[in-house]
Amino acid sequence: MDNRTVKTHSLKGTIYLNVRQYTTVLVTEIVMK
């Protein structure tokens, strides 16, 4: 695993976490209404 692969992998992980957090907030908003 070279440095570039690690960076790409960590970027994917960050995006995944952001999407999950955004989805959770979105669902919470809908449920609260």
Residue pairs with C-beta under 8 A, 6 or more apart in sequence:
none
